[in-house]
Amino acid sequence: MKHEYYYYNKEELLKAPKIPLIVMEDNAAVFKSMADEMVEEIKRKNALGENTVFICPVGPIGQYPYFVDMVNEQNISLKNVWFINMDEYLTDDKEWIDKEDKLSFRGFMDRTVYTKIKPELVMTEEQRIFPDPKNLTHIQDMIEKLGGVDICFGGIGINGHVAFNEASDTMTPDEFLAQHTRVLEISKETRAVNSIGDLNGALDDMPHYCITIGINEIAHARKIRLGCFRDWHRSVVRHAAYGEKTAHFPASLLQDHPDINIKFTEFVANLPE
C-alpha cells in the first residue's frame, strides 16, 4: 500500500499535521533552538527555586555544545537540574556496555557535557541518571519523586521509535503506551541505521540489546521536543505528522500530547526533485 503523505511537498506537509511542525534553516538552527529551550527552562525554574527535570537523548546530540557554552558563559547553575538519559546499549549479557566504548551514551555525556561544564555549576552525579538493567523502576520512581518531567528532548528513529521504544505490530496503542523502562532487543532496522551513523556500517559490531526509558515516561512529560535533520527523516516526519496512531510507528502515538513539536530542517521539509 502506498502512503501518500510520504510524498507531500513542503506546502502539503505543513498544511494540517497532527503534530505541530517547525521548519528551521539548517541543522545548526535546530540544535541551537533545542539548547535555547533547555537553558530558558532551567533559568525559569531556577528563578522559582524549583527543580528542572529533562529526559535527554544521545541522538540528536548537536544541541549539547551550544548548551555547554551557554551554561558556562552565563554561569547557570545546574545544581537543581536532573538529566534523565533515554537509553544505553547493553552487552549480550544484558549489562551496560563499557563506558569507554565509543558507542556508550554514558561515556558520551561525560566527555561532551558533564566534564565540559564548570565544576561549580554542574549537577551531582546522582542527578545524571541512566536507565539501569539492574534497577528498572529507578527512573519511574525518580520522576514521581521529582514531580514529573518538564521537557523530553529527543529524535525519531527510522521505524518511528522514540528512545529505543521499538515498533510493534502486535500491541495496541494503549498497550504500547503503558510500557515503562525495560530491556529489549534492538530491531534490525535500527541496528542497520545506527551502524551507518556510528560505526561506518560495521553492522556485526552493533549491540543487539539496549535498555530504554519507557514511552510512558516520555508521553507524560509536560513538553516533548523532537528534532529531525537526516535525509531519511523526510519520511519519518511525514509519517509522524500524518500517519495513523499505531504501535507500528511509535512517534504517531504522541499526536495527542498537549505540548509537542517537531523541529526539522529545510532539507527535511523539501523532497528532492
Steps between C-alpha positions, in 0.01 A plus 500: 500500500637840400495770768420836341643706785853373428488704181359825638693808393583765759171686455294181533709389798427817696130513411333291771750294704382309806818611680612866479788534254769770501730537201842650569782601270753227571637253753666773704170687535322187624772420752534859621125521549502186715787636709323835538190328632705295744669811636180707514317231697786458748524875556123522546492217754811629680331839543202324659727293725372181337662189357537453125458148363587413140494176307805528274616311190832401355367554148443776423820625662572829320324701772751415770797719391267801484352408838841461665619834365190685621515344846866591541474849349188594697605317820173308514484267798396142426495406868121452491494338156448130427596351164327167445660343196277299271695183445825306482641208304539166678730202456364158406495435877259796541756713682590860414769510233828639626495875557819527294335338197450758225132398482434560870249775565626527859850561370373753248319708763809499722738600219274754328286649776584438862879542488466809275286695747666700777522278809328760715198498266452136405247276674608214726549152354180385675310744278644350179271203460513213251258209475659211686431133412557418868244753625216531251270705724758765596407752230128462554551548875725804450256669262219453752719628785606807298146588395517405133710581194506859377619432145588184309747569221566240232493389141305246298647175372458342157203290616353775715667406825552769763786402732533126426126436519505279192194460279252220559247346262331299775427756773207741513577870546393484866715194566799665339453828689487311829861382465756620754880472516610160376765290327427404141651370179582769245326461165692417182402837351633697795822300518559558129436874510705549817788298362514736201500808720726378779719217368542573128265213424665238725167326561658192661641717780173668591351387832189283484352621827423826675321645797255779437283736694136415436274674253276549805756726667547693173128541433446641851766771474345846515665591170650290220750648255623286212772592249539351150774579250616187313409408141273214609325733745307626198274197518516471879365853553222446247399170661503647852290798393248326274501127571243314703565454871649152522775317688640422154640856507534604867546875440146509361372412848616841621262688267258575785764647731395852609844663453713333236679614188743368242773735382670409176708648221407644162684197361248268672204719404583492132503181297755459221375582151 
